[in-house]
Amino acid sequence: MNIREIKGLAAEFTADELEDCIQQEVKEGANFCLNEGSTARIINALAGAETLRQLMNDGMSEREALRELARRIRQVQGNSTHGADSG
């Protein structure tokens, strides 16, 4: 995850625009927000930026929002790791 890229996207686009870009990327393989990299990398960056933007819209500072985003990512990664081991 490229924090600089996510911060830049969150600064440039609204949460709704980022969601539109995610949907475009999934449906068409291209979007108007970010064009470099694999679809998986693009969607990850857009989703991170959308979450960051939403958190800041809800009143968090950029620093607080980045910490919360990182916490959520660690939580998901931890859950997916445990799920893979339990099968």
C-alpha positions, -999 to +999 in steps of 0.1 A: +000+000+000+014+034-011+004+059+016+014+089-005-007+077-034-037+070-011-034+105+005-032+121-029-063+103-042-082+112-010-072+148-014-081+150-051-114+131-052-146+129-031-156+096-015-184+092-041-159+098-070-136+072-055-165+047-053-174+055-089-138+048-099-138+014-080-170+004-098-156+015-132-124-004-126-144-036-117-167-033-147-145-019-174-109-025-163-103+013-163-113+044-143-108+081-143-090+083-109-060+060-112-047+041-142-013+026-133-009-010-121-029-041-119-067-040-113-061-055-078-035-028-069-058+000-083-088-012-064-068-015-032-055+021-036-089+035-044-106+016-015-080+029+009-084+065-004-122+062-002-120+050+034-095+078+043-117+104+027-148+091+045-130+092+079-118+127+073-153+137+062-165+123+095-142+147+114-109+128+118-076+145+110-056+130+082-032+115+108-061+099+128-077+087+096-045+071+084-041+053+118-077+040+116-072+028+080-040+010+090-059-006+120-087-018+097-062-032+072-044-051+100-077-064+113-088-077+079-054-093+072-054-109+106-089-123+100-080-137+066-049-153+079-068-170+107-095-181+083-069-197+060-054-217+089-087-230+102-097-248+070 
